[in-house]
Amino acid sequence: MSRVYQVGFVGNSISRFPSQEDQDSCRQDVRRTVLEIMDQYYPNPVCINVMGNAGVGFWTVEACLEYDIDYHLFLPCLPDAWIENLPLNQVIQGSKFVERCSGLTVSKPVLSKDSVREAAKVLTDTSDFLVAFSLGHLSGLTYETIVYALDNSKIILDGFNNLGLVKKKRFYESQIGE
């Protein structure tokens, strides 16, 4: 039996994108990248690890569902509580995501900032490497996840830069004077 590669997808929430055009562009980048990862590891099995956040998380799951790719959902709280906290227009989609996932990890029973951070850390620790779709903000969950991954020597590929390697030294140097 072949080893299952665990690939984590992380990225900004929908509210961080300045326009609908930017959201649509990122959605296409996520979809393309999911397919590229699958092609790279073919015929070995791959499971996409993803957080349940609107934006990159949702777009990654949409691509997995469209192409029948296994995904493991990392939630900050129990599924019912997570679904209750989604915007009304995302409840049906969120319920489908939970139903169809091949694996589910819950960090804590109740939603909190700590449970969201914990889910991101567990996703990072579980993944062989990460694909990050970061808009470059120096705060927020995507930024914290990248910092955590780099500090723990996790390989990160830049989803917006042809899957180029995110280099620790360059990442930290780019923040000096910001």
C-alpha positions as CSV (number, residue, x, y, z in Angstrom):
1,M,0.0,0.0,0.0
2,S,1.3,3.4,-0.9
3,R,1.9,6.2,1.6
4,V,-0.7,8.9,1.6
5,Y,0.8,12.3,1.1
6,Q,-0.8,15.0,3.4
7,V,-0.7,18.4,1.7
8,G,-2.0,21.4,3.8
9,F,-3.7,24.3,2.0
10,V,-3.8,27.6,4.0
11,G,-4.7,31.1,3.0
12,N,-6.6,34.2,3.6
13,S,-10.3,34.4,4.4
14,I,-12.7,36.0,1.9
15,S,-12.8,39.3,3.8
16,R,-9.1,39.9,3.2
17,F,-9.5,40.0,-0.6
18,P,-10.0,43.6,-1.9
19,S,-12.4,42.7,-4.7
20,Q,-14.5,40.0,-6.3
21,E,-12.0,39.9,-9.1
22,D,-9.2,39.0,-6.6
23,Q,-11.4,36.4,-5.0
24,D,-12.2,34.8,-8.4
25,S,-8.5,34.8,-9.4
26,C,-7.5,33.2,-6.1
27,R,-10.2,30.6,-6.5
28,Q,-8.8,29.7,-9.9
29,D,-5.2,29.6,-8.5
30,V,-6.4,27.2,-5.7
31,R,-8.2,24.9,-8.2
32,R,-5.1,24.8,-10.5
33,T,-2.8,24.1,-7.6
34,V,-4.9,21.3,-6.3
35,L,-4.7,19.6,-9.7
36,E,-1.0,20.3,-10.0
37,I,-0.4,18.6,-6.6
38,M,-2.4,15.6,-7.7
39,D,-0.5,15.3,-11.0
40,Q,2.8,15.6,-9.1
41,Y,2.1,12.7,-6.8
42,Y,0.2,10.5,-9.2
43,P,-0.3,7.5,-8.8
44,N,0.3,7.9,-5.1
45,P,-2.6,8.8,-2.9
46,V,-2.9,12.4,-1.7
47,C,-5.1,13.9,1.0
48,I,-5.6,17.6,1.0
49,N,-5.6,19.0,4.6
50,V,-7.7,22.2,4.8
51,M,-9.2,24.5,7.4
52,G,-12.9,25.3,7.3
53,N,-12.7,29.0,6.6
54,A,-14.5,30.9,3.9
55,G,-12.0,31.9,1.2
56,V,-9.1,29.7,0.5
57,G,-10.4,26.9,2.7
58,F,-13.8,26.8,1.0
59,W,-12.2,27.1,-2.5
60,T,-9.9,24.2,-1.8
61,V,-12.7,22.0,-0.6
62,E,-14.8,23.0,-3.7
63,A,-11.9,21.8,-5.9
64,C,-11.6,18.6,-4.0
65,L,-15.3,17.9,-4.4
66,E,-15.3,18.8,-8.1
67,Y,-12.4,16.4,-8.8
68,D,-13.3,13.7,-6.3
69,I,-10.1,14.2,-4.2
70,D,-9.9,13.2,-0.6
71,Y,-9.7,16.0,1.9
72,H,-9.3,16.2,5.7
73,L,-11.2,19.0,7.3
74,F,-9.6,20.7,10.4
75,L,-12.2,22.6,12.4
76,P,-11.8,24.9,15.4
77,C,-14.8,23.4,17.1
78,L,-17.5,20.7,16.8
79,P,-19.1,20.6,13.4
80,D,-22.5,21.8,14.6
81,A,-21.0,24.8,16.3
82,W,-18.8,25.6,13.3
83,I,-21.8,25.5,11.0
84,E,-23.9,27.7,13.3
85,N,-21.1,30.3,13.1
86,L,-21.0,30.4,9.3
87,P,-22.8,33.2,7.4
88,L,-26.3,32.1,6.5
89,N,-25.4,31.9,2.8
90,Q,-22.6,29.3,3.6
91,V,-24.5,27.0,6.0
92,I,-25.6,24.5,3.3
93,Q,-22.2,24.5,1.7
94,G,-20.4,24.0,5.1
95,S,-22.7,21.1,6.0
96,K,-21.8,19.4,2.7
97,F,-18.1,20.0,3.4
98,V,-18.4,18.2,6.7
99,E,-20.5,15.3,5.3
100,R,-18.2,14.6,2.4
101,C,-14.7,14.9,4.0
102,S,-12.6,11.8,4.3
103,G,-11.3,12.9,7.7
104,L,-12.3,15.4,10.4
105,T,-10.2,16.8,13.2
106,V,-11.8,19.1,15.8
107,S,-9.4,21.2,18.0
108,K,-11.9,22.1,20.8
109,P,-15.6,21.7,21.4
110,V,-16.4,25.5,21.4
111,L,-15.3,28.1,18.9
112,S,-12.7,30.6,20.1
113,K,-9.6,32.4,18.8
114,D,-7.5,29.8,20.5
115,S,-9.4,26.9,18.9
116,V,-8.9,28.4,15.5
117,R,-5.2,28.8,16.1
118,E,-5.0,25.2,17.5
119,A,-6.7,23.8,14.3
120,A,-4.2,25.7,12.1
121,K,-1.3,24.3,14.2
122,V,-2.6,20.7,14.0
123,L,-3.2,21.0,10.3
124,T,0.4,22.3,9.9
125,D,1.9,19.5,12.1
126,T,-0.1,16.8,10.2
127,S,0.8,18.0,6.7
128,D,4.0,16.9,4.9
129,F,4.2,20.4,3.5
130,L,1.9,23.5,3.1
131,V,0.7,25.4,0.1
132,A,0.1,29.0,1.2
133,F,-2.1,31.6,-0.5
134,S,-1.1,34.6,1.4
135,L,-1.9,38.2,0.4
136,G,1.0,39.4,2.5
137,H,-0.8,40.8,5.6
138,L,1.5,40.8,8.7
139,S,-1.3,39.7,11.0
140,G,-4.1,37.2,11.0
141,L,-4.4,33.4,11.0
142,T,-2.6,32.9,7.6
143,Y,0.3,34.9,8.7
144,E,0.5,33.2,12.1
145,T,0.2,29.8,10.4
146,I,3.1,30.6,8.1
147,V,5.3,31.8,11.0
148,Y,4.5,28.7,13.0
149,A,5.3,26.5,10.0
150,L,8.6,28.2,9.3
151,D,9.6,28.2,12.9
152,N,8.9,24.4,12.9
153,S,10.9,23.8,9.7
154,K,7.9,22.9,7.6
155,I,8.2,23.3,3.9
156,I,5.8,26.0,2.5
157,L,5.1,26.5,-1.2
158,D,3.7,29.8,-2.4
159,G,0.4,29.2,-4.1
160,F,0.6,32.7,-5.8
161,N,4.1,32.2,-7.0
162,N,4.2,29.1,-9.1
163,L,4.6,27.0,-6.0
164,G,8.0,28.6,-5.2
165,L,9.5,27.8,-1.9
166,V,8.8,30.2,0.9
167,K,12.2,30.8,2.4
168,K,12.4,31.5,6.1
169,K,15.2,34.1,5.9
170,R,13.6,36.0,3.0
171,F,10.2,35.9,4.7
172,Y,11.5,37.4,7.9
173,E,13.7,39.9,6.1
174,S,10.8,41.2,4.1
175,Q,9.1,42.2,7.4
176,I,11.9,44.5,8.6
177,G,10.7,48.1,8.5
178,E,7.1,47.2,7.8
